[in-house]
Amino acid sequence: MAKRTYRTTYRNRRPSRRSPQKGSPWNRKTARWILLLLLLLTASIFFTGPNSVFKLYMLYQEREQLRKEKEALLKENRQLKETIKKLESDLEYIEKVAREKYNLKKKNEEIYLVKPE
């Protein structure tokens, strides 16, 4: 019985499972070290520098604080505008403010100051 020989073409050829030759610069150990160094470099850039995660988080917190401060100032501004409107038109409110804030009195009126004990 004669031995059969099969002709293999490029498509039928299986890839070699052998590791690269020892003299090759891209063996697995070197590739792992390069990958590790790239990951460390990426992580260091991600956590340090002008656009780091920590800096972005601090900027986010500062933005939220400024947003809250802005809302408080807008609320105070609305209240002050309301007070100005009352002071310009409401005589009773003007009298109330004059009595409470500036200790003014009407004619024929006595004021008694009570000191808390």
C-alpha angles and dihedrals in degrees: 000000000000123000115248120227119202122210111226122207128201091262094052095048116107118223115259116258092203117116117244117278117276092246092056115109092218103061119145097263093053092046091052092051092049091049091049092050091049091051091049091048091049092048092049091051090046094052101034136041134054095308099040124145091249093052092048090050092051090049090050091052091047090050092052091049091050090048091054091046090051092052091050091050092048090051091049090047091053091050092049092050089051090051091049090051091051092047091052096050115014113078094186091056091049090052092048092051092046092052097044102037104030101028093235123161141198124248113280092019128123125209122208118197113210117200116209115238 
